[in-house]
Amino acid sequence: MPRDYAEVRDEILASNPSLKALWDSTEPKRHVAMCLAIFRTVANLSQQDIADRTGWDRAFVQRLEGAFGDMPDGKTMHRFATACLMTTP
């Protein structure tokens, strides 16, 4: 019987405490990154589109949508959302 994602994830994390610690430490950033990626996808935009609309480098957009690195500040998230046409400037 196939196992679902959560079962496999939990088994892997249980078997490796250092990986579990890393997973736990990135949880807040992963949630924000996933929301940004969803905003962009719903707006039918590419990472390059966001970069062009904001004046950012595409690599910066990739980092915003990644699990690692600093948490973006409110101004950055607002700018991203505005680029996705989800807020007014």
GIFEN-V428391 format. One record per backbone hydrogen bond with DSSP energy under -1.0 kcal/mol. CO is the residue of the C=O (numbers start at 0). NH is the residue of the N-H. If there is no record, write none. Layout:
co: <CO | CO>
nh: <NH | NH>
//
This chain:
co: <3 | 4 | 5 | 6 | 7 | 8 | 9 | 10 | 15 | 16 | 17 | 18 | 19 | 20 | 21 | 25 | 26 | 27 | 28 | 29 | 30 | 31 | 32 | 33 | 34 | 35 | 36 | 37 | 38 | 39 | 40 | 45 | 46 | 47 | 48 | 49 | 50 | 56 | 57 | 58 | 59 | 60 | 62 | 72 | 73 | 74 | 75 | 76 | 77 | 78 | 79 | 80 | 81>
nh: <7 | 8 | 9 | 10 | 11 | 12 | 13 | 14 | 19 | 20 | 21 | 22 | 23 | 24 | 25 | 29 | 30 | 31 | 32 | 33 | 34 | 35 | 36 | 37 | 38 | 39 | 40 | 41 | 42 | 44 | 43 | 49 | 50 | 51 | 52 | 53 | 54 | 60 | 61 | 62 | 63 | 64 | 65 | 76 | 77 | 78 | 79 | 80 | 81 | 82 | 83 | 85 | 84>
//
